[in-house]
Amino acid sequence: MLQTPADTPTSRISGRPTPPTWLVVAAACAGQFLVVLDVSVVNVALPSMRTDLGLSATGLQWVVNAYSIAFAGFMLLGGRAGDLFGRKRMFLVGLGLFTLASLAGGLAQEGWQLLLARAVQGLGAAVLAPSTLTILTSAVPEGPARVRAIATWSAVGAGGGAAGGLVGGVLTDGLSWRWTLLVNVPVGVLVLAAAVRWISESRASGARRLDLPGAVLVTGGIATLAYGIVQTEVEGWTAAATLVPLAVGLALIGAFLAVEARAKAPLMPLGLFRVRSVSAANATMFVCGMGMFGMWFFMTLYAQNVLGYTPLEAGLALIPSSVSVVVGSKVAPRLMRVMGARSVTVIGVLVAAVGFLWQWRALDADGAYVTSIMLPGILMMLGAGLAGTPLASLATSGADLGDAGLVAGLINTSRTMGGSLGLAVLSTIAASRTGDRSGTHALAEGYAQAFLWGAVILTAAVVLVLVWMPKPQKTQPGEISSPSGD
């Protein structure tokens, strides 16, 4: 356990009456919904963006990666800033920046303008997202009630990612791809108003120091690694244009770890990873992100580029998957009471892996909707929902209140960082399988190969949980088992 009587320096600094807990949870979940929605809402709009702005195939991938890499790279900084300067304040700052960047992206006239706006969106999301979980965990005491609140947060987040396809399809077909970004503006303003009224300010006491060198190093390392992996599509794995950025990216991440080991106020205190539940949950979330993140990307491209669906039809096709991920997130706490978080995580990842294998076998140029999209999609996302809630609970349970934002940022970083690198790897695998061939059969083969490797990655995640995650302690009837943390 991370918490001790001497290191719980959180203090409420708002003089207003505490609002009902459900309002605080609703405001926090609304912020989480927005930032996760924007990971996937652009997927069905990618072909339209390419036509309108003249983006290359690699450029399309960076419409997704510019957001997710900035999101992952600065989330630890955003979490620590919330602890030190106020969770509500950082929630408002992040949401304001996210909303303004959405406006800029929706008005972009050149490809580089869109990519820059997406990166700034990711920065805003990185400041906002850790505060959503921290505000929630600060408002709800640890125990079954907090697990239910985290399940709601996980379900809303998963629903945001899942709903992205439908929302993007409706907006792209009915209005324009630009509205996949512009829609955030009125919604962001409403959430800002709700947060100002309902969320109380809180922060950790102590010196206010931020580890900016650490944030720059980790973000640069992730971005450079992703760029190197993307380069393999056109240069191959042995070319200098690939090897140099890969080496630089690894060096930057190594420098980040060295800085963190010596910093007085590190962005990521390495001592956190001595708690097995924290380290194992984050490692598992990273690997699961690598395998699962590309699902929406490849499914929407398959539906439009291979099966000829319109953006709206592609979004509608993913509704069952969207529902199943929410169902999985809400069912998980009930299973956790009976089986424990560790076992539910394993079951969830295995269910997702089976769905990925099904998708690999069923995905072809003449695929039928029910067997090539709907049923495997339901399994993939049901598993994702089942695994997400116990992993978030394991990663945050027992954390010192003064480090709550950091721990929340860490689990989000692990998921998004893994997803960014996983998308780059799986896109390279798909492109390598397609090669120089054209036509729907070649594209289908490439997408199918990505799902096969997604299943392999998820199988590795199961092994990781079984080997590393501590077994649960015995609990009293009605309690939710938790890892020993030894």
N, C-alpha and C positions, 0 to 999 in steps of 0.2 A: 504494500500500500504506500502511496506517495504522501498521504496527508498525515500531519502530526500537529499537536496543539500549537507548536511554535511557528508553524508556517501556514497559517490560514488567515492572511491579512486582508481579506476582502471586506470592504465597508460600503454600505449604502450611502449615497450622497444626494439623494433626492428627498426633499421635505414633503412631497405630496403623498397622499394616501396610496397605499399599494393597490393597484388595480386587480381585478379578478385574474386568477392564474390563466384561465382559458383565453383571455384576451391577449396576454403576453405570449402564450404559445402560438396563438393565431398570427400575431404580427411577426414573430420570429420565423414561423413556417412560410409565411408569404414571401419574406426575403429569400429564404432558401429555395422556394419554388422558382423565383425569377432567375437566380444565378444558374440553377441546374437546367432550367428550360432553355437557356441560351447556349448550352453545350450542344443541344440537338436540334433546336428549332430551325437552324439554317440548313440542315441536311437536305430536306426535300427541295429547298430553294437553290441548291448548288448549280444544277444545270441552267437555271434562269440567270443566276449571277454570272456564270461563264459566258453566256450569250451576250448579256448586256454590257459587261465590263471587260470582255476579252481575256479572262483568266485562263491560265494553262491548267493541266491536270494537277500538277504540283501546287499551283496557286490555290486550287480548290481545297486541297488538303490543308493548306495553311490558313484558310478561312476558319477551319475548326481548330487547328493547332495554335494559331496566334492567341486565341482566347484561352485555351486550356493550359498552355505553357505559362503564360503570364499569371493565370489563376493559380496554378500549382506553385510557381516559383516564389510568389509574394505572399502566399497564404500564411506561412509561419510568421512573417513580419506583421501581417494583419492581425493574427491572433495575439501576438505579444503586445501590439499597440493597443488592442482592446483591454488587455489586462492592466496596462499602465496608464492609459489616457482616458479610459471609460468605454465600456462595451456599447452603451447607447450612442455615444459620440461617434465611435468608429462605424457603427451600423449606419448612422445617418450620412457620414462622409462617404462610405463605400457605396451606398445606394445612390447618393447624389451623383458621384462620378460615373457609376454604371449607367444611370439614366441619361446623362449628357453624352456619353460615348455612344449610346444606342441611337440618339438623335443624329450624331455625326455620321455613324455608319449607314443609317437609313438614307442620308442625303449624299452619300459618296458618289463621285462621278468617275473616279479612276480606281483601278484595282488596289493600288498602294494605299489609297485613302481608306478603303474598306478594311484592309489588313491592319492598318494603324488603329482604326477605331475598335476593331475586335480585340487588339492587344490592350487598349486602355479599358475596354469593358472588362477584360480579364483581371486587370489591376483593381478596378472597383469591386469586382466580385471577390477578390482575394481579401480585401479589407472587410467586406460585408459578411462573407460566409462563416468565418469562425465565430463572429459575434452572435449569429443566429443560434448556434448550438449552446454557446456559453450563457446567453440570456435565458434560454430554456432550462438548462441544468441549474442555473442559479435560482430560478423561480420555483422549481419543483424539488423537494427533498429526495435524497438518494433512497432507492428502494423500488418496489413495484410501480409506484406512481411515476417515478422518473423513467423507468423502462417503457411504460406506456407512452409517455410524452416523447421519448426518443423514437419509439416506433412510429408515432404520428409524424415526427420530423423526417424520419427515413422514408416513410410512405409518400409524404409530400414531395421530398426531393426526388425519389424514384419516379413519382408521377409526373414531375416536371420534365425529367428526361424522356419519359415515355410519351407524354403529351406533345412534346416538341414536334413529332412527325405530323400529328393531326393539325395542330395550330399552324405550323408552317405551311402545310398543304392548303388549308382553308384560306390563309392570307395570300399565298402566292397565286393561287388560282383565282380568287375573288378580287384581289387588289393588285399586288405586286410583291416581288421578293423583298422590296424595301420595307414592307410592313412587318416582316418577321423581326425587324429591329425596332421600327418606330412604335410598335405596340407596347414596348417597354416604357415609353415615356408617360402616357397617362396612368398606367398601372404603378409605375415607380413613384409618381407624385402622390397617389392614393396611399401607398404603403408608407411613404415618408410621413404623411399627415397622421396616419394611425400610430406610427412608432413614436412620434413626438408626444402624442397624447397618452399612450398606454404603457410604454416601456420606461421603467425606472432606471436611473443611472447607477452603475456600480463599477468598481475597479479595485485592483490590488494596491495595497500601500507599498511604500518603498521608493527608491530612486527611479526616476523615469529615464531609462537609457534604452536605446534601440540599437540592435546590431545590424547597421546598414551594410557593412562589408560582407557579412554573412548572407544577407538577402541578395546582394548583387552577385556573389559567387554562385549560390545555388541556382538562381534563375539563369545566369549565363551558362552554367554547366548543363542544365536540362535543355535549354534551347539549342545549344551547340550539339549535344548528343542527338537530339531529334533531327536537326539539320543534316548531320552526318548519315543517319539512317535513311533519311529521304533521298540523299544523294546516291544511295546504292541503286535506286531505280534506273538512273541514267548512266552512272559511272561504274557500277559494280563494286564489290566489296574490297578489291585489292588496289583500287585507284587512289592516288594521293588526295584527290578531291573528297574522298570518303574517309580515308584513314586519318587525315590531319584533323578534321573537326571532331571525329570520334575520340582521338587522343587528347585534344584540347578540352573537350567536354569532361572526360574522366579526370583530367588534371585539375580542372576547376572544382569539381565535386570533391576531389581529394583535398584541395586547398580549403574548401569550405569546412570539411571535417577537422582539419588542423586548426583553423581559426576558432571553431566552436570549442575545441578542447582547451584553448587558452584564454578565451574571452571572459571578462569579469561578468558580463551580462549577456550570455550567448543567446542567439536566436533559437537554437535547438539544444538545450542542455542534454549532453550525451548520457548523463546519469539516468534520464527517464527510461532509457532502453535496458537498464538493469532489471526493471520490472518485467517479468516474462510476458504477462498478459498484454502490456502496452507494446512491447517489441514484436511479439508474435501477431497481434491483431493488425498492426501497421504493415508488417511484412506481407501478411495475407491479403490485406486490402490493396496493397501495391500490385501483387500478382493477379488478383481478381480483376483489378482495373485494367491491367494489360490485356487480359483475355476478353472481358465483357464490353469495354468501352466502344469498340468498333462495330458492335452489333447494329446500332441504329444507322451508322454511316453506310455500311455495306448493304443492309436491307433496303434502305431507301434508294440507293443507286441501282440495286438489282431490280427493284420494282419498276423504276422509270427507264433505265437504260437497257434492260433485258426484256422485261415483260410489257413495256410500253405504257405503264400507268401514267396518268397525269399526276401533278403534285398532290392534288386533293385526294385522288384515288390511293396514292401511296400512303398518305396520312391516315385515311380511313382503314386501310389494310392493317395498320399496326395498332388499332384500337384494342383488340383482344390482348395483345402483349402489354399495352399500357395498363389495362385493368389488372392483369395477372401480377404485375410487379407491385401494385398497391395492395392487392390481396395478400401476397407473400409477406410484405412488410407488416401488415396488421395481424396476420396469423402467427408470426414469429414469436411475439412475447408469450402467447399461450403455450406454444411448444417449449419455450425456454423454461417455463415453470416446471414442466414435466421431465424434460430431457437435459436441460442445461444449455448454456450459450455455445459451448464447444461443439456439442453434437448437432445442434441446429445449424451451425455454420457449415459443418461437413455435409449435412443433408442438402442444404441449399446449393452449395457449390457443385455437388454431384448432379443434382437435378439440372442445373444450368449446363454442365458439361454434356449430359445426355442430349439436351436440346441442341447444343452446338453440333454434336455428331449427327443428329437427325438432319439439321440444316445442311450440313456438308453432303450428305447422301441425297437429299431431296432437291437441292438447288441445281436447276438446269434451265436451258433456254425455253423449254416447253412446260415449265412447272405449273402445276395447278395451285390456286390460292390456298386451299385448305391444307394441303400436305407440304407445300413449299414455303409458305409464309406463316399462316395462322398457328398451326399446331406446334411446330418447332419454336416459334416465337413465344408462345405461351409458356413452354417449358423453360426456355432460356431466362425469361424475365421473372417467372415465378421463383426460380432458383436464386436470381439476383436479389429479389425482395426478401426471401428467407434468410439469406446470408448477411445482408447489409445491416439489419437491426442488431443481431448479436455481436457483430464486429464493432459497431459504434459503441455499444454498451461496454464491451470488454476493454476498449481503448480508453474510455473516459471514467470508468468506475474507480472510485478511490482516489482520484486526482486531487491534489492540493487546490483549493479554491483560487489561490493566487496564480496558479498555472492553468486555470480552466481554459482560457482562450488559446494558450499554446497547445494544449492537448487536443482541443477541438480543431485547431488549425492543422495539427499534425495528421490526424486521421483523414481530413479532407485533402491535404497535400498528398498523402500516400495514394489515395484513390485517383486523384486527378493526374499526378505525376506518372503513375503506372499507366493510366489511360492514354496520355499523350505519347509516351514512348511505345506503348502497345499499338496504337493506331499507326504510327510511323512504320513499325516492324511489319504489321499485318498488311498494310498498303503496299509495302515493298514486295512481300510474298505474293500478293494478288497480282501485282504488275509483272513480276517475274514469270508467273505461270501463264499469264495472257501473252506476254512477249510482244512481238511485232504483228501478231494476228489481229484482225478486225472482225466484227460481227458479234452477235449475241452469244453464240456458243463459246467463243474465246473469253468474253467477259464473265460468263457464268462460271467457267472453270476457274478463273482467277478468284472470284468472290468465294466460291466453294472452298478453295484452298485456304483462304483466310479463316473460314469457320473451322476447318480441321485443326489448324494450329491454335485457334482459340480454345478448342477442347483440350488440346495437349497442355496449354498453359494452365487451364483450370484444374486439370488433374494434378499438376505440380502444386497448386494451391492446397488441394486436399491433403497431399503428403505433408506439406508445410504445417498445416494445422495439427495433424496427428502426431508429428514428431516434436513440434515446438510448443504448441499451446498447452499451458498447464491444465491438468485435470481439475474439475470443480471440487470445491469443498462441500462437505455435507451441510445441508440446510434444513431448517425446520419446515414443516408442512406449510404451504402457501407462499414460501419465499422463493426467490429466483436464485439459482445457484450461481456462484461467481468463482473465477479462478483464484488459486492461492496467491498468485503473483510472485512466487518464489523464484 
